Amino acid sequence: MDDIPKKVLSYFSSKMDVSGLNEVEIDAYNYIDNKLFDSMEFVMLISSIETDFNISFSQEELGSDAFRTMGGLINIIQKKII
């Protein structure tokens, strides 16, 4: 389960440098509001995560405030695979 944050951060590494951020800043980073991905990239991100972790996100999860941050996304994935 410790590898989930590392895997999730790897999805973001091509779009931003997280090396200077601490854990709290990473968890709170709102990749939606900061427009880190365009719409096609966002669909590809979701598809990759669902495939890699063998999960499916519900519409409710996709629209939740938690889904908008890296920490929230990590928590949603962790809850789905426990």
Beta strands, then each sheet from edge to edge (+ up, - down):
end
